[in-house]
Amino acid sequence: MKLSKVSFRLTLFLAINCIFLKAAFAACPIEVSANSTTAVSDDGTADCVVSVNSGVTLTTTGTAVTISGSGSTATNSGTITVNTTGFGINATGSSVQSITNLGSIYNNGTQASISNANILETFSNSGTISSTGGNGVINNGSLANLINSGSISGGNQLNSAGVYNNNNRTISTITNTGSIVGQSGIRNFGTITVLNNAQGGNSSTATTTALTYGRNLPTNYNIIVQGLTHYGQLAVTSPSGSSTFGIYSTSVLAKGTYSSVLSGISASNLTGATQGNYNGFTWVLNNSSGSIWDLVVTGASTMDTQTSLINTASVLQGTFTLQNSVMVNSFTYDCPVFDKNGVCVSAGGRNTTVQAQGINNTSGLLIASYRFDKNNSRIGAYTDQNLSVSGPGTVQLGNNTPLLGLFSVWSERPDGVGAEVKVSVAYGQKSATVTRQVVGTSEAGIGGSNLTSQGAQVIAKYGFGAIEDVVVSPYAGIRYTQNNLGGYTEATSSSVTAPLTYGQLNINATTALAGAEAKYRGIPQTTLFASAGVEADTNTANGSYSATGVAGLTPVNFNPNPVKTRPTASIGAYYDIEKNQRLGVTGIYRQEPFQAVSTTTVMATYTVGL
């Protein structure tokens, strides 16, 4: 019986102590899922998870949550309120993984809302943290990462801070994209290795009002720029040591001046470069007055400038297409009407349209030839003078110099039956002014050079009198063309602070030709004709559009997916007013080497034989 009483008393004692221990050290994981006034603490077990659920209020008179186990985490999604002494959440272990606040933590006493007493890997806040009489966050150990996108507020007591780093303590990295306020936003008596800060700007909100900072400067300070009215500002009092200034990797810069990014420090507090490049921009820390430093940004971003280059190259494709098409079509120019002196003169006009680009070109033509045998074998020359060019506006071609060409024709018979060989060469040069369009932060640079076109063609055909009044002439030939835009540099102006310098842009092609032409002379004094053929590039160099002046630019492949085999067709008629006078009209269609780009040309001529 006595043994039974002893056993009962021992069992009762153990049960009471177990209840007490469970209240103080609940088994992991610990979840506060209903409103409570009981503090919680892990039992030191590794990887313990402590959570206060959303919508739940945990109100205590001492420390609300304590974690100490290796790898343990504490997450607050509800509301934690401390009314007397102690901390909202206190990390005491030597290897605590994280404290995360998604809700609200209020300390109405004189202690901090968040405390690290030993080693904490990460503290992250996207909610609200405040302390009436203490610090918002205090570090009395080693904290690897402090990430704030919410609000951290220190109390009204002297020396209270939003974030307080105690003597000889270390915070490796603070990244602040929210607001940290107090008597000082950050007060550092230990070491902060990296401070990344977006707090500051136009002072209209807490997040756009400068982050205040006291005592030991961070080893590295990186400004986070989110816009011209929202960017990091650090207002320092009683600075000690020095800091290296930089721009955070996610910053979105624009050309302009960001005022007072640093204040309260002298040049001796800055180590490392006070100027540099970021994403194509050039930046300079400018000591505008006293201890105030502005960030002055010039130039343009690499990404936007690269996009503007791509857009300009696309428009230049149309310009190159126009010049090449004009030259290739000129190889068809001829003057085959003669009289007793063996001389032919032709005058007219041409209109060429580049489809998909909206480019239109009108020019005047003058063609002349000299017959040197009875079969109308001849040599000749021509000029094609631009009268007007209209288009997107990015590229403006001058009308100052014409396209010039020479041709020679050997003909077996004057009526087109039998063999005929024609050799043509042409050369043209136009001034080109290129205005780079603005994309985002890029600049509207203007510059120009000469666009030179040159080429030669040999074509042979054989005419068959298939039926009465009809001649069908299969043809074959070879052509070489080259188009080159010389290098140039954009002009500097108040709006162009980073002018680009362009390399030479050259494209060339060797092209095989084949097709057939038919002529019908069954209508008195009138000849109708049409042709259809195919062109196939046998060798090409498509070039690249490249520029320097903004860091990180890459060359743009000028024709990354060329059309190497293309159709061409023509149709037309001429009317013989007299034996030695002729009116002619011709239409030509060409698929061009660039994808989805074609040209149509209409020519009208009046020809006289002398």
C-alpha positions as CSV (number, residue, x, y, z in Angstrom):
1,M,0.0,0.0,0.0
2,K,2.8,2.4,0.9
3,L,4.5,1.6,-2.4
4,S,1.3,2.4,-4.3
5,K,1.0,5.8,-2.6
6,V,4.6,6.6,-3.5
7,S,4.0,5.5,-7.1
8,F,0.9,7.7,-7.3
9,R,2.6,10.8,-6.0
10,L,5.6,10.2,-8.4
11,T,3.2,9.8,-11.3
12,L,1.3,13.0,-10.3
13,F,4.6,15.0,-10.0
14,L,5.7,13.9,-13.4
15,A,2.4,14.7,-15.0
16,I,2.4,18.2,-13.5
17,N,5.9,18.8,-14.7
18,C,5.1,17.5,-18.2
19,I,2.2,19.9,-18.4
20,F,4.4,22.7,-17.4
21,L,7.1,21.7,-19.9
22,K,4.6,21.4,-22.7
23,A,3.3,24.9,-22.0
24,A,6.8,26.3,-22.1
25,F,8.4,24.1,-24.7
26,A,5.7,22.7,-27.1
27,A,6.8,19.8,-29.3
28,C,7.8,20.7,-32.9
29,P,6.3,21.9,-35.1
30,I,4.7,24.7,-33.1
31,E,1.6,26.3,-34.6
32,V,-0.4,29.1,-33.0
33,S,-3.7,28.7,-34.7
34,A,-6.0,30.6,-32.3
35,N,-5.7,33.8,-30.3
36,S,-3.4,33.2,-27.3
37,T,-1.6,34.9,-24.4
38,T,0.9,32.1,-24.0
39,A,4.5,32.5,-25.1
40,V,5.9,29.7,-27.3
41,S,9.4,28.4,-27.6
42,D,10.9,25.5,-29.5
43,D,12.6,22.7,-27.5
44,G,16.0,23.1,-29.2
45,T,15.2,20.4,-31.7
46,A,16.9,20.8,-35.1
47,D,14.7,22.1,-37.9
48,C,11.8,23.1,-35.7
49,V,9.1,25.2,-37.4
50,V,7.3,27.8,-35.3
51,S,4.4,29.6,-36.9
52,V,1.7,32.2,-35.9
53,N,-1.1,31.8,-38.4
54,S,-2.8,34.5,-40.4
55,G,-5.6,36.2,-38.5
56,V,-4.3,35.0,-35.1
57,T,-3.2,37.4,-32.3
58,L,-0.5,36.4,-29.9
59,T,-0.3,38.8,-27.0
60,T,2.3,38.4,-24.2
61,T,3.9,40.3,-21.3
62,G,7.3,38.7,-22.1
63,T,9.1,37.4,-25.2
64,A,6.4,36.0,-27.5
65,V,8.4,33.5,-29.6
66,T,11.8,32.0,-28.9
67,I,13.7,29.8,-31.3
68,S,17.0,28.1,-30.7
69,G,17.3,24.8,-32.6
70,S,19.7,24.4,-35.4
71,G,18.0,25.1,-38.7
72,S,14.8,26.2,-36.9
73,T,12.5,28.8,-38.4
74,A,9.8,31.2,-37.1
75,T,7.1,32.7,-39.3
76,N,4.6,35.2,-38.2
77,S,1.5,35.7,-40.5
78,G,-0.7,37.1,-37.8
79,T,-0.2,39.8,-35.1
80,I,2.3,39.6,-32.2
81,T,2.1,42.1,-29.4
82,V,4.5,42.4,-26.4
83,N,3.1,44.7,-23.7
84,T,5.8,44.8,-21.0
85,T,9.3,43.4,-21.5
86,G,10.9,40.9,-23.8
87,F,11.1,40.6,-27.6
88,G,8.5,39.8,-30.2
89,I,10.7,37.0,-31.7
90,N,14.1,36.1,-30.3
91,A,16.6,33.9,-32.0
92,T,19.0,32.5,-29.4
93,G,20.5,29.4,-31.0
94,S,23.9,29.1,-32.7
95,S,22.5,28.1,-36.1
96,V,18.9,29.4,-36.5
97,Q,17.8,29.3,-40.1
98,S,15.3,32.2,-40.4
99,I,12.8,34.6,-39.0
100,T,10.1,35.7,-41.4
101,N,7.4,38.4,-40.7
102,L,4.5,38.5,-43.1
103,G,2.1,40.1,-40.6
104,S,2.6,42.6,-37.7
105,I,4.9,42.6,-34.7
106,Y,4.4,45.4,-32.0
107,N,6.5,45.9,-28.9
108,N,4.9,48.3,-26.5
109,G,7.8,48.0,-24.1
110,T,11.5,49.0,-24.3
111,Q,12.9,46.0,-26.1
112,A,13.2,45.2,-29.8
113,S,10.5,43.5,-31.8
114,I,13.1,41.2,-33.4
115,S,16.2,40.1,-31.7
116,N,19.2,37.9,-32.8
117,A,21.3,36.9,-29.8
118,N,23.6,34.4,-31.5
119,I,23.7,33.2,-35.2
120,L,20.8,33.8,-37.6
121,E,21.0,33.1,-41.3
122,T,18.1,35.2,-42.6
123,F,15.6,37.7,-41.3
124,S,12.9,38.8,-43.8
125,N,10.2,41.3,-43.3
126,S,7.4,42.2,-45.7
127,G,5.0,43.2,-43.0
128,T,5.1,45.8,-40.2
129,I,7.5,45.8,-37.3
130,S,7.6,48.6,-34.6
131,S,8.8,49.2,-31.1
132,T,7.5,52.0,-28.9
133,G,10.6,52.4,-26.7
134,G,13.2,50.1,-28.3
135,N,14.7,49.1,-31.6
136,G,12.8,47.5,-34.4
137,V,15.5,44.9,-35.0
138,I,18.5,44.4,-32.8
139,N,21.5,42.2,-33.7
140,N,23.7,41.0,-30.8
141,G,25.3,38.2,-32.8
142,S,25.9,37.4,-36.4
143,L,23.2,38.0,-39.0
144,A,23.9,36.9,-42.6
145,N,20.9,38.5,-44.4
146,L,18.4,41.1,-43.5
147,I,15.8,41.6,-46.2
148,N,13.1,44.3,-45.8
149,S,10.3,45.1,-48.2
150,G,7.9,46.2,-45.5
151,S,8.1,48.7,-42.6
152,I,10.5,48.6,-39.7
153,S,10.2,51.3,-37.0
154,G,12.4,52.0,-34.0
155,G,11.1,53.7,-30.8
156,N,11.2,57.2,-29.5
157,Q,14.0,56.6,-27.1
158,L,17.4,58.2,-27.6
159,N,19.6,56.0,-29.8
160,S,16.7,53.8,-30.8
161,A,16.8,52.6,-34.4
162,G,14.9,50.7,-36.9
163,V,17.9,48.4,-37.2
164,Y,20.5,48.4,-34.4
165,N,23.8,46.5,-34.9
166,N,25.6,46.3,-31.6
167,N,29.3,46.7,-30.8
168,N,31.5,44.2,-32.6
169,R,28.5,42.4,-34.2
170,T,28.1,41.6,-37.9
171,I,25.4,41.9,-40.4
172,S,26.6,40.6,-43.8
173,T,24.0,42.1,-46.1
174,I,21.0,44.4,-45.7
175,T,18.7,44.8,-48.6
176,N,16.1,47.5,-48.1
177,T,13.3,48.1,-50.6
178,G,10.8,49.2,-47.9
179,S,11.2,51.7,-45.1
180,I,13.4,51.6,-42.0
181,V,12.9,54.5,-39.6
182,G,13.6,55.5,-36.0
183,Q,15.9,58.0,-34.2
184,S,18.1,56.5,-36.9
185,G,16.9,54.2,-39.5
186,I,20.1,52.2,-39.1
187,R,22.6,52.6,-36.2
188,N,25.8,50.5,-36.7
189,F,28.4,50.1,-34.0
190,G,29.7,46.8,-35.5
191,T,30.2,45.8,-39.1
192,I,27.7,45.9,-42.0
193,T,29.4,44.4,-45.0
194,V,26.9,45.3,-47.7
195,L,23.9,47.7,-47.6
196,N,21.6,47.7,-50.6
197,N,19.1,50.5,-50.3
198,A,16.1,51.8,-52.3
199,Q,14.6,54.0,-49.6
200,G,14.6,57.6,-50.7
201,G,13.5,59.9,-53.5
202,N,10.9,62.7,-53.5
203,S,10.0,62.3,-49.8
204,S,6.3,61.9,-50.5
205,T,6.1,58.6,-48.6
206,A,8.2,56.7,-46.0
207,T,9.8,54.5,-48.8
208,T,10.7,57.6,-50.8
209,T,12.2,59.5,-47.8
210,A,16.0,59.1,-47.2
211,L,17.2,56.3,-45.0
212,T,19.0,57.8,-42.0
213,Y,22.2,56.1,-40.8
214,G,24.5,56.6,-37.9
215,R,28.1,55.6,-37.0
216,N,30.1,52.9,-38.8
217,L,29.7,53.1,-42.5
218,P,28.9,49.9,-44.4
219,T,31.9,48.4,-46.3
220,N,29.9,48.5,-49.5
221,Y,26.8,50.7,-50.2
222,N,24.7,50.0,-53.3
223,I,22.0,52.4,-54.4
224,I,18.8,50.8,-55.7
225,V,17.2,53.0,-58.4
226,Q,13.5,52.3,-59.1
227,G,12.8,55.6,-60.8
228,L,13.6,59.3,-60.9
229,T,11.3,59.9,-57.9
230,H,12.2,56.6,-56.0
231,Y,15.8,55.8,-55.4
232,G,18.1,55.1,-52.5
233,Q,19.2,58.1,-50.4
234,L,21.5,57.6,-47.4
235,A,21.6,60.5,-44.8
236,V,24.5,59.9,-42.5
237,T,25.3,61.4,-39.1
238,S,28.6,60.9,-37.2
239,P,30.1,58.8,-39.9
240,S,33.1,56.5,-39.1
241,G,35.2,54.7,-41.6
242,S,34.7,54.5,-45.4
243,S,32.4,52.9,-47.9
244,T,32.5,51.9,-51.6
245,F,29.6,53.2,-53.6
246,G,27.9,51.1,-56.3
247,I,24.7,50.6,-58.2
248,Y,22.5,47.6,-57.4
249,S,22.1,45.0,-60.2
250,T,18.3,45.4,-60.5
251,S,18.3,49.2,-60.7
252,V,16.5,50.8,-63.6
253,L,18.5,53.9,-64.5
254,A,17.4,56.8,-66.7
255,K,19.5,59.8,-67.9
256,G,19.4,62.6,-65.4
257,T,20.4,63.7,-61.9
258,Y,19.4,61.8,-58.7
259,S,19.8,64.4,-55.9
260,S,21.3,63.8,-52.5
261,V,22.0,60.1,-52.9
262,L,24.5,60.5,-50.1
263,S,24.6,63.3,-47.5
264,G,26.6,63.8,-44.3
265,I,29.9,62.4,-45.7
266,S,33.1,63.7,-47.1
267,A,35.3,62.5,-49.9
268,S,37.5,60.8,-47.3
269,N,34.5,58.5,-46.4
270,L,34.4,57.2,-50.0
271,T,36.7,54.5,-51.2
272,G,36.9,53.1,-54.6
273,A,35.5,54.6,-57.8
274,T,33.1,57.5,-57.8
275,Q,32.2,57.0,-61.5
276,G,31.6,54.1,-63.7
277,N,29.3,52.3,-66.1
278,Y,26.0,50.5,-65.5
279,N,24.0,48.8,-68.2
280,G,25.4,51.1,-70.8
281,F,24.9,54.3,-68.8
282,T,27.8,56.4,-67.5
283,W,27.4,57.5,-63.9
284,V,29.3,60.0,-61.7
285,L,29.0,60.8,-58.0
286,N,29.1,64.6,-57.9
287,N,29.8,66.5,-54.7
288,S,27.2,69.2,-55.4
289,S,27.7,71.1,-52.1
290,G,29.2,70.5,-48.7
291,S,28.6,66.9,-47.8
292,I,25.9,66.3,-50.4
293,W,26.5,64.0,-53.3
294,D,24.3,63.6,-56.4
295,L,24.3,60.8,-58.8
296,V,24.6,62.1,-62.4
297,V,23.7,59.7,-65.1
298,T,24.3,60.2,-68.8
299,G,24.0,58.0,-71.9
300,A,21.5,55.2,-72.4
301,S,20.8,51.7,-71.4
302,T,22.4,48.8,-73.3
303,M,19.1,46.9,-73.7
304,D,17.2,49.9,-75.1
305,T,20.0,51.0,-77.3
306,Q,20.4,47.5,-78.7
307,T,16.6,47.5,-79.5
308,S,17.0,50.9,-81.2
309,L,19.8,49.4,-83.3
310,I,17.6,46.4,-84.3
311,N,14.8,48.8,-85.3
312,T,17.2,51.0,-87.3
313,A,18.7,48.0,-89.1
314,S,15.1,46.9,-90.1
315,V,14.5,50.3,-91.8
316,L,17.9,50.2,-93.4
317,Q,17.0,46.9,-95.0
318,G,14.3,48.8,-96.9
319,T,16.8,51.5,-97.9
320,F,19.4,48.9,-99.1
321,T,16.5,47.1,-101.0
322,L,15.6,50.3,-102.8
323,Q,19.1,51.1,-103.9
324,N,19.8,47.5,-105.0
325,S,16.5,47.2,-106.8
326,V,17.1,50.4,-108.7
327,M,20.5,49.2,-109.8
328,V,19.4,45.7,-110.8
329,N,16.4,47.1,-112.7
330,S,18.8,49.5,-114.5
331,F,20.5,46.5,-116.1
332,T,17.3,46.3,-118.2
333,Y,17.7,49.8,-119.5
334,D,18.1,49.9,-123.3
335,C,17.8,52.2,-126.3
336,P,17.2,50.1,-129.4
337,V,15.5,52.7,-131.8
338,F,17.9,54.0,-134.5
339,D,17.8,56.1,-137.6
340,K,20.4,56.9,-140.3
341,N,23.0,58.3,-137.8
342,G,22.8,55.1,-135.6
343,V,22.1,57.1,-132.5
344,C,19.3,56.5,-129.9
345,V,18.2,58.8,-127.1
346,S,15.5,57.9,-124.5
347,A,14.1,60.0,-121.7
348,G,11.5,59.1,-119.1
349,G,10.7,58.5,-115.5
350,R,10.7,55.7,-112.9
351,N,8.8,55.0,-109.8
352,T,9.8,52.2,-107.3
353,T,8.0,51.1,-104.2
354,V,9.4,48.9,-101.5
355,Q,6.5,46.9,-100.1
356,A,6.2,46.4,-96.3
357,Q,8.4,49.4,-95.7
358,G,6.4,52.2,-97.3
359,I,9.4,53.5,-99.2
360,N,8.6,55.3,-102.5
361,N,11.2,56.7,-105.0
362,T,10.7,58.7,-108.2
363,S,13.5,59.5,-110.6
364,G,14.2,60.8,-114.1
365,L,15.9,58.7,-116.7
366,L,18.2,59.5,-119.6
367,I,19.5,56.7,-121.9
368,A,21.6,56.9,-125.0
369,S,23.2,54.3,-127.3
370,Y,25.1,54.0,-130.5
371,R,24.6,51.2,-133.1
372,F,27.7,49.7,-134.6
373,D,26.2,47.2,-137.0
374,K,23.0,46.5,-139.0
375,N,21.8,43.9,-136.4
376,N,21.4,46.7,-133.8
377,S,24.4,45.6,-131.8
378,R,25.1,48.6,-129.7
379,I,26.8,50.3,-126.8
380,G,25.1,52.8,-124.5
381,A,25.0,54.7,-121.2
382,Y,22.4,55.8,-118.8
383,T,21.7,58.0,-115.8
384,D,19.0,57.6,-113.2
385,Q,18.6,60.7,-111.1
386,N,16.5,60.7,-107.9
387,L,13.8,63.3,-107.8
388,S,12.2,62.3,-104.5
389,V,12.3,59.6,-101.8
390,S,9.7,59.1,-99.1
391,G,9.7,56.6,-96.3
392,P,9.6,56.0,-92.5
393,G,11.9,58.9,-91.8
394,T,14.6,57.0,-90.1
395,V,16.8,57.1,-93.2
396,Q,16.8,60.1,-95.6
397,L,18.5,59.6,-98.9
398,G,20.0,62.5,-100.8
399,N,19.2,63.3,-104.4
400,N,22.6,64.9,-105.2
401,T,24.2,62.2,-107.4
402,P,22.6,59.9,-110.0
403,L,23.0,56.2,-110.7
404,L,25.3,55.8,-113.8
405,G,25.5,52.8,-116.0
406,L,27.0,51.4,-119.2
407,F,25.8,48.6,-121.4
408,S,26.8,46.7,-124.5
409,V,24.5,44.5,-126.6
410,W,25.5,42.0,-129.3
411,S,22.6,40.9,-131.4
412,E,22.5,38.2,-134.1
413,R,19.4,39.8,-135.8
414,P,17.6,43.1,-135.4
415,D,14.2,41.4,-134.9
416,G,15.1,39.6,-131.7
417,V,15.3,36.2,-133.2
418,G,18.5,34.3,-132.6
419,A,21.2,35.0,-130.0
420,E,21.7,38.1,-128.0
421,V,24.2,38.9,-125.2
422,K,24.0,42.0,-123.0
423,V,26.6,43.2,-120.5
424,S,25.7,46.0,-118.0
425,V,27.6,47.8,-115.3
426,A,26.3,50.4,-112.9
427,Y,27.5,52.6,-110.1
428,G,25.6,54.9,-107.7
429,Q,26.2,56.8,-104.5
430,K,23.7,58.5,-102.3
431,S,24.2,60.4,-99.1
432,A,22.2,58.8,-96.3
433,T,21.2,60.5,-93.0
434,V,20.2,58.0,-90.3
435,T,18.2,59.1,-87.3
436,R,18.1,56.4,-84.6
437,Q,14.7,56.3,-83.0
438,V,14.2,56.5,-79.2
439,V,13.4,53.2,-77.4
440,G,12.9,53.6,-73.7
441,T,16.0,55.4,-72.4
442,S,17.9,55.3,-75.7
443,E,18.9,58.5,-77.5
444,A,17.8,59.8,-80.9
445,G,21.3,59.9,-82.4
446,I,21.8,61.4,-85.9
447,G,24.6,60.7,-88.3
448,G,25.2,59.8,-91.9
449,S,27.5,58.5,-94.6
450,N,27.4,57.5,-98.2
451,L,25.5,54.5,-99.5
452,T,27.3,53.1,-102.5
453,S,25.9,50.6,-104.9
454,Q,27.8,48.9,-107.7
455,G,27.3,45.9,-109.8
456,A,27.6,44.1,-113.2
457,Q,25.4,41.7,-115.1
458,V,25.9,39.4,-118.1
459,I,22.8,37.9,-119.7
460,A,22.4,35.8,-122.8
461,K,19.1,34.9,-124.5
462,Y,18.0,33.1,-127.7
463,G,14.9,34.2,-129.5
464,F,12.6,31.7,-131.2
465,G,9.9,32.7,-133.7
466,A,7.5,30.3,-132.2
467,I,4.5,31.4,-134.1
468,E,3.7,34.4,-136.3
469,D,4.3,37.7,-134.6
470,V,5.5,36.0,-131.4
471,V,9.1,35.6,-130.3
472,V,10.0,33.6,-127.2
473,S,13.4,34.1,-125.7
474,P,14.7,31.9,-122.9
475,Y,17.6,33.6,-121.0
476,A,20.3,32.9,-118.5
477,G,22.9,35.0,-116.8
478,I,25.0,35.9,-113.8
479,R,25.0,39.1,-111.7
480,Y,27.2,40.6,-109.0
481,T,26.0,43.4,-106.7
482,Q,27.5,45.2,-103.8
483,N,26.0,47.8,-101.5
484,N,28.0,49.6,-98.8
485,L,27.1,52.1,-96.1
486,G,30.3,53.8,-94.8
487,G,31.0,54.1,-91.1
488,Y,29.9,57.2,-89.3
489,T,29.6,58.8,-85.8
490,E,26.4,60.4,-84.5
491,A,26.6,64.0,-83.5
492,T,26.7,65.0,-79.8
493,S,24.0,67.3,-78.5
494,S,22.2,68.2,-75.3
495,S,19.9,65.2,-75.9
496,V,22.6,62.9,-77.2
497,T,25.2,62.3,-74.5
498,A,26.4,58.9,-75.7
499,P,26.8,59.2,-79.5
500,L,27.4,55.9,-81.3
501,T,30.1,55.1,-83.8
502,Y,29.1,52.7,-86.5
503,G,31.2,50.4,-88.6
504,Q,30.9,49.9,-92.3
505,L,27.9,47.9,-93.4
506,N,28.6,45.9,-96.6
507,I,26.4,43.3,-98.4
508,N,27.1,41.6,-101.7
509,A,25.7,38.8,-103.7
510,T,26.6,36.7,-106.7
511,T,23.3,35.6,-108.4
512,A,22.4,33.2,-111.2
513,L,19.5,34.2,-113.4
514,A,17.2,32.1,-115.6
515,G,13.8,32.7,-117.2
516,A,12.0,33.5,-120.4
517,E,10.7,36.5,-122.3
518,A,7.9,36.7,-124.9
519,K,7.1,39.5,-127.3
520,Y,3.9,39.8,-129.4
521,R,3.9,42.2,-132.4
522,G,0.4,41.3,-133.8
523,I,-1.0,44.8,-133.2
524,P,0.0,47.5,-135.7
525,Q,2.8,49.7,-134.4
526,T,2.5,48.0,-130.9
527,T,4.6,45.4,-129.2
528,L,3.5,43.6,-126.0
529,F,6.0,41.8,-123.9
530,A,6.3,39.9,-120.6
531,S,8.9,37.9,-118.8
532,A,9.1,35.6,-115.8
533,G,12.2,34.2,-114.2
534,V,14.0,33.1,-111.1
535,E,17.1,34.4,-109.3
536,A,19.3,32.2,-107.1
537,D,22.1,33.5,-105.0
538,T,25.2,31.4,-105.3
539,N,27.3,33.4,-102.8
540,T,26.4,36.1,-100.4
541,A,27.8,38.2,-97.6
542,N,24.9,39.7,-95.6
543,G,26.9,41.9,-93.2
544,S,26.2,43.2,-89.7
545,Y,25.1,46.5,-88.3
546,S,27.5,47.3,-85.4
547,A,28.1,50.2,-83.1
548,T,30.2,51.3,-80.2
549,G,29.7,54.0,-77.6
550,V,27.4,52.2,-75.2
551,A,28.9,49.3,-73.3
552,G,27.6,45.8,-74.1
553,L,26.2,46.4,-77.6
554,T,26.3,43.4,-80.0
555,P,26.3,43.5,-83.8
556,V,22.9,43.0,-85.5
557,N,22.9,40.4,-88.3
558,F,21.6,42.5,-91.2
559,N,19.9,39.7,-93.0
560,P,19.7,36.7,-90.6
561,N,17.3,34.6,-92.8
562,P,17.9,35.6,-96.5
563,V,15.6,34.6,-99.3
564,K,18.2,33.0,-101.7
565,T,15.8,31.9,-104.4
566,R,13.4,34.5,-105.7
567,P,10.9,35.1,-108.5
568,T,10.9,38.1,-110.8
569,A,8.5,39.2,-113.5
570,S,7.9,42.0,-115.9
571,I,5.2,43.2,-118.3
572,G,5.0,46.1,-120.7
573,A,4.3,47.5,-124.1
574,Y,5.7,50.0,-126.5
575,Y,4.1,52.0,-129.3
576,D,5.9,53.2,-132.4
577,I,4.7,56.7,-133.1
578,E,7.0,56.9,-136.1
579,K,9.7,54.6,-137.5
580,N,12.2,56.4,-135.2
581,Q,10.0,57.4,-132.3
582,R,8.6,55.1,-129.5
583,L,6.6,55.4,-126.3
584,G,7.2,52.6,-123.8
585,V,5.9,51.5,-120.4
586,T,7.3,48.7,-118.3
587,G,6.3,47.2,-114.9
588,I,8.7,45.0,-112.9
589,Y,8.1,42.9,-109.8
590,R,10.9,41.5,-107.7
591,Q,11.0,39.4,-104.6
592,E,14.0,40.8,-102.6
593,P,16.6,39.0,-100.5
594,F,15.0,40.2,-97.2
595,Q,12.0,38.2,-95.8
596,A,8.6,39.6,-96.8
597,V,10.1,42.4,-98.8
598,S,9.3,42.9,-102.5
599,T,9.6,45.8,-104.9
600,T,7.4,47.1,-107.8
601,T,8.8,49.4,-110.4
602,V,7.0,51.3,-113.2
603,M,8.9,53.0,-116.0
604,A,7.7,55.2,-118.9
605,T,10.0,56.3,-121.7
606,Y,10.0,58.3,-124.9
607,T,12.7,57.1,-127.4
608,V,14.0,58.8,-130.5
609,G,16.3,57.3,-133.1
610,L,18.6,59.8,-134.8
